[in-house]
Amino acid sequence: MTTGWIVGYAIGVVVVLAVVALVVPILVLARSIGRAAPLIDDELTAAVRHTAALRELRTTIDHAEVITAGLRRGRERLGG
């Protein structure tokens, strides 16, 4: 009967060690991500700030189309 308990404890220790071996790298990676998160957030905020003017790009394109259409009409009227 004693051998069964020893085998059971050995299997339990192996299972616990396997779980620890799988969980520790996940926790290390999570800690690394947690440390990098503020820097990533700051960079994303800067990217939003630097690209905010792109919202006006559609307006610029619309104005450019009006101008080029006017130039095209002017060229046609001048015979070009």
Secondary structure, DSSP 4 states (H G I P E B T S, - for coil): -HHHHHHHHHHHHHHHHHHHHHHHHHHHHHHHHHHHHHHHHHHHHHHHHHHGGGGGHHHHHHHHHHHHHHHHHHHHHTT-
